[in-house]
Amino acid sequence: MLRRYHQIRRQVHQWLDMSLFVIAFWLAHLFRDGVAMGWLVGWMPFLGDWLLTKLSDPIFSFDHYVPLYLIILPFAPLVLRAQGFYNRPLVFSRRQTYWALFKACAILVLSIIFVIFFSKTDLIARSVVIYFGGISFGLIWLKEELVRWGYKNKLGQEQVRRRLLLIGTKADTARLRAELKMNAGQEIESTAEVDLNETSIDDFVHLLHEHSINGVVINAKHTLFGQVEKAIQACELEGVEAWLVADFFKTQFSRTSIDDFYGRPVLVFQSGPEASWQGVVKQVIDVVGSALLLIVASFPLLVIAIWIRFSSKGPIIFKQQRSGLNGHPFTMYKFRTMVSDAEQRKQELAALNEMSGPVFKVTNDPRITPVGKWLRKTSCDELPQLWNVLRGEMSLVGPRPLPVEEVKRFDDFAHRRRLSVKPGITCLWQISGRNQISNFKDWVRLDLEYIDNWSIWLDIRILWRTVPVVLFAKGAK
């Protein structure tokens, strides 16, 4: 697939750039050490006195600089990637490319200088780091120009260009051709187009031979599946790649991917976060984080439990059935903040509900005990949910779990998509005003925004922003 080719090409460039950064750092030390100075003065004698003045002080051997590779090797490709350096077509814009390269080199140089400054070492000459930025920019610039020249000459174009045959109705192939022209540039050549509803498989095979086709793109939306199957079988015999465009159905926001179902290829339509290494990291953070927090908070938990026990009648822990992942019910634990018959008195307060939709919230709820009021204000009533996180029923970050009965009253099934991830102790709703948001649709909107933009870094930012929200009791009731 094209994406696979792009990934391979990106990885090759990343390894090349990493190697050039390694060489550039060695050359920077060589230049500052004066070894390369004699050659430079020989070529530019008018700079001789100035160079002798600036580079006369001796510096430590290169062995003292080698540990900085621990920063350069992993960080340099990441900075280039963050600047969009690798998200370019084969024939690239010089201005866009070199501006991204300049910013990446500048960020890398400043980062190394900061590390040197905070480590308070006198073994590293900062001038070496500055020379490293200039030399690395020059080496990668030279590589990019060579690549550009290679792609622009006739032989290079023949090596990278792929000749495609497009299958579909005239409207389908016209759209595909426009997308290829806009995104692929000279990398792709649309050589022929076929409508299998009007063309025989024999004529299709003849076109494969006539144009030496590298790949066939099949838009099957308006093409008979029997003909599509014959075309794929023909490509299989010819050794030509066949790419089936999987847009048979119109979806609103689902992402489409290919997977394997016990040896059978399947299309996956997914509107929640897909399985990834970030998901594994999230699980590790949940388990380790909840375990550590339970240990650290063990004494406060004990104090709160004793306080609740002697302040009012009833159990210390409030248990309630909540809707978890995909609506699966689980028992959620909280410190009890209300009188023991709170659930029975809920119907009496139904008219005072301040939240739209199925959620029930009341300011100055008369069922809340004095201790419970403080626990809610400080969010300490949520601490027992760390046990739910440790059990795998919840996550540290995720949409707040709602009671099963409230989920059953959803009047819009689209709201159930908030159940496509594990519920959490904190989420965007928590750091965006919590109970100050009285419209349930706004609550759901924030949850879906979290799901659609999820990353491990978003979780970390939410956890970080939760701390002041809890400390200053923002939005709590």
N, C-alpha and C positions, 0 to 999 in steps of 0.2 A: 504494500500500500504506500501511497505518497507520504503519509505521516511517518511510516517506518523509514523511508529514504531520508526524510528531513531529520529524523532523530539520529540516524547514523552519521549524516553529514555534520550535524551540530556537535556530536560527540568527537568526531575527528578534529574539528576546529578547536574544540575545548582542549583536547590533548596537545594540539600544536601550540596553542596560545600559552598553556601552562608551561610547556617546554621553553618557549621564548621568554617567559617571565623568569624562569630559572637561569637561563643564559644571561638575560639582561642584568640580573642582580650580581652575577659573577663579574660581568664586564664593568659594572659600576664600581665595584671594589677595585678591579684591576686599574681602571682609569684614575680613581682617587689615590691609589697607592703609588702612582707615578710610572708604572710599567708602560702604560699606553701613552704617557705624556710625551716621551721622546719622539714617537711616531707622529703625534699631532703637531708638535712644534716644528718638526721637519717639513710638514705640509703647510703650516701657517706660522712662519717665523715671527710675524708681527704680534702674535699672541704669546710669544715665548716668555717674556718678563712677567706678564700678568699671571700666566699659568704657574710659573716657578714660585711666585709670591703666594698664590692661593693654595697650591698643592705641596708646599714645602714641608708642612708638618707631617710626621710619620703617623700611621694608623696601625691598629692591631691587625694580625693576620686574618685571613678569610675564615679560619676555623671559628673565630668568635662571632661571625655573622651567620653561620650555618643555621643556628636555631630559629632565625627569622623566617626560614623556609616553612616553618610550622604555621606561619600566618599567610605567607604568599601562596603556597600550594593549594590549600582549600579555599582561600578567600578570593583570590584573583578571578577564577572562573565564575564564582557566584556574583561578584560585582559586575562583571561584563554581562552576565545574564540578566541581572536586575536592571541594567541600563538598556535592555532590548537589543544588545549587540548581535545576538544569534537569531533574532526574529526578522530575518531579511531575506528577500529573494536572491537568486544567484547573481543577477546583475543588479548591484545595489547602488544606492545614492551615496556618493562620497561624503557630502555634508552630514547626512544623518549618521553614517558609520563613524566618521572620525570625531564627531562631537561626542558620541556615546563612548568612544575609546578614550578621549581626553578626560571625560568626567570619571570614568572607571579608574584610570591611572592616577588622577588627582585624589580620589577617595582612598585608593590603596596606599599612596604615599602618606597621606595625612593619618591614616589608621596606624601605619607602622611607626610614625613619629610619636603618636599618642602613646603607643605601647612602650616605646623607648623612654618617653618622658615619665610615665607612671611607674616604670620598673626602676627608674633612677640609676641607670647604668652608664658608666663612662667608657664602656668598651666599644660602643657603636658610634661612628661618625655620621651625623645627620646628613652631611653632604653626599654620602654614598646613597642614602635613601632618595635624595632629590635627583641625583644622576640616574638612579634606577628608574624613576618615573619617566624621564626623558628618553632613556635608551629603550625601555620596554615599549613606549609609544612608537618609537622609530622602527623597531623590529616588527611589531605587529602591523604597523602601517605598510611596511615593505611586503609582508606576507599577503596582506589584503590586496595590494596592487598586483602582485604576481597571480593571485587567484582570479582577480578581475580580468587580467590579460589572458589567462588560460581559458576562462569561460567565454571570452569574446572572440577568440580565434576559431577558425572553422573546425579544426580537429577537436578542440575542447567542447564546442557545441554538439558535435556528433556523439561525444562520450556521455554527455549528461541529458541530452534531449530525448524525450520519450514520445513515440508516435502512437496516438490513441485513436481508436474507433469508437464512436458514440452510438449507442443503441437507444431508441425511444421515438416518440412522436416528434414532429417538427418543433412543436412548442417546447417539449422536454429537452431536446438536443440543443436548441437555441439558448435555453437558460444555462445548460451545462457549459456550452461553448463560451458564453459571456463570463461565467464564473472562473473558468480556466484562464481566460485572457486577463482577467483582473488580478487573480491571485498567483498564477504560476509563471506568467511572463513568457520568456523564451525556453523555459524548462519543459513545457508541454506543447506538442503540436497536434492539433485536432485534424487528422488526416482524412477521415471519412465518417459519414453518418448513415445510419441504417434504421428503418422502421420495420421491425420483424413482423408486424401485422400485414405488411405489404410486400416483403422481400423474403425469398426462400433461404433456407439454411445453406444451400449450395452457393448461392450468390454471396452470402455473408462470408463463407470460407474463401471464395475467390478474392474478395476484398482483403482478407487477411494476408493472402499471398502477394497480391499486387502491390500493397503499400508497406509490406514488411512490418506489420503492426506489432508493437511491444505490449500493448494492453488494451483491453476492451472495457468500457464503462457502460453498464447496463442500467437504464432507468426503467424499472419494471412497473411503474405506477399505472401506465395505460397500455402495457404490453401483456399479451396472453402468457401465463406462466408456463404453458407447454412449450412455447417457442423460446422462452427464456432458458428453460432446462436444456433444450437442444443446443442453444448457442453456447452455454457453459460447457456442455459435453464436447462440443467442437473445439472450444478453446483448450480444453483439457488434453485432447488428442494432439493439438498443434503445439502444445507447450507455451501457450500465450496466457498471461494473467487475465482473469476476468474479475472486474470489480462491480459488485451489485450495490447500487445506490439504495439504501434502506430508508426511504421516506414514503413508504406505502400509506401510512396513516398520519393524519394531522394531530399533533399533540401540542399542548399549550406551553409546557415548560420542562417536559421530561427530556433527559439526555439519553441518546441512543448509543449503545455499545455492543460489541460482539463478545460472546462468551461460549463456553463449551458445556453441554449438558450430557454427561456420560457418553462422550464421543460424537454427539450431534451438535452442529453449530446452531446457536440461537441468537436472536436479537433481544437485547435487554432495554426496556424503557424504564428509566429510573429518574424519579423526581427528588430523591433524597441523596445525601452524600454516599458515594460509592466506596467499596472496600479499598483501603489503601494503607500504606505504611503510616500515614498520619493518624489513621484510625487506631492502629496498633499502639502508637505513642500515646494517644488519648486514653486508651484502656490502662496503659502502664501508669500514666499520671493519676488516673482515678484510683487505682488500687493502692499505689504507693502514697499518694497524697492523702487519701481518706484514712489509711492506717496511721500515718504520722500525725495527722490532725487529731485522731481519736486518742493517741498516746499523749500528745501535748495537752489536749483539753480534758484529760481524764479527771483532774482535780476540780476544775470548774463544773464539769458534768455532775460530779458527786455533790458539790455544794448546791447546785441548782435543784438536783433531785431531792435533797433533804429539805430545801426551802419550800418546794412545791408540796412535799409530803406533809409538812406541819402547817401550811398556810390555808389549806382548804381540803375538803373531803374529795376523794376520788383517786384514780390511778395517777401515777407520776407520768407515765408515757401514754400519749393519745395515739391510738391506732385507727387507721382508716384505709379502706380500699380505694386505691387510686389507679388511673389508667396509665400503663407503662408503654413500652415499645409496641407500636401498632395496636394499642388499646388493650394489651394483655394486663389484666388486673394484678396488682401486688399490694402488700400491706406496707404502708408508709408510716414511719415513726416520727413523732414530734413530742416535745415536752407539752404537757397539758397546760393550756392557757385559759381554759373556760371552766365553768361549773360542770359538774358531772352529768347533768341532764341537758347539756347544750343542744344535742341533736334533736331532742324531743321539743325544745322550745324554738327551733328554727322556723317552723311554720308561722309562729306568732309574729315574727319579725319580717316575713316575706315582703310586706308592703314597704319596708324601709330600705330594701336593697338598692344600692347606689350604682351597681354595675349593670350595663346593658348585656343582653344575652343570657346564657345559662349560668353564669358565675354569680356567687352570692358574697357581697361585701357590705358591711355596715360600719360607719364611723361611730366610735363610742358604743360599741356593741355591749349591751348590759350583761351579757353572759360571760364577759371576760373578767377574770379575777385580777386583783391588784398586782399580784406577782406576774400574771400572764401579760398584763399591759406592759410591764417593763421588759419581759422576755420578747414580746413582739416588736417593741421599739428598737431593741438591740439585735433582733434576729437570732437571739440565742435559742429560741424555741426550735429552730431548724437544725441544731447541732446533731440530734439523734439520726438525722438522715444520712450522716456520714456512714452509718451502718448499712443503710440501703445501697450506698455507693460501693462499699466494700463487698457486698453480696452480689453486685452486678446488676441490680434492679434500676439504679439511677446512675447519673454521671455528675461530676462536679459542676459542669456547665451543660445546660440544655433547657428546653422549655419546661416551665413549672408544671408538675403533674396535677391534674384536676381529678376530683372525685369521680368515680365511675358513673354515678347518677347524673352529674352535670354533663359529662361527655355524651351520654345517651340523649340529652336534650339539644344537641347541636342542630340548629336549623339549616345549616349550610355544610354539606358533606366536605367541601373544600377545606373547612377548618380542621378536619381530621388529619390533614397532612402534617400538622404539628406533632402528630404521634409517630411520624416516620423515623424519629431518632429517640434515643433514651431521654427521659425527662431528667432535669438537673436541679441542683440546689440554687444556682444563679443563672441568669441569662440576660439578654438585652432588656427585657421588661424590668428586671431588678434594678438595672443601672440607668433606666430612663424615666424614673419617677414612680415605679411600682404602683401603689394604690392611687396615685394622682391621675393615672390613666383609667378613666371610668368607662371607656367604650371597649367592649370585648373585641370588636373588629380590629382596633388599634393594637391590642395585645397580640392577637393572632398575626397581624401584619409584621410585628417585630419578631415573633417566633419564626415566621416563614422567611423573613430577611436573614435571620441567623442561619437557617437550614440551607438556603440558596447560596450563601457566601461563606459557608463553614470552612475553616482551616484551623490547624492547631494554634496558629498565631492569634486568630480571632479569640479562641478560648483563653489564651494567656492574657490578652488585653482585657477581656471581660473579667477574669479573676482579679487582675490588677485594679480595675476600676470599681470592683465590688468592695474592696477594702475601705475606701473613704465613705462609700454609701452606707456601709454597716456602722462604721465608727461614728458618723454624724447623723445616723438615723434618717437619711433622706428618703422621703416618700413613705415611710413606715407608718402604720396605724395600729 
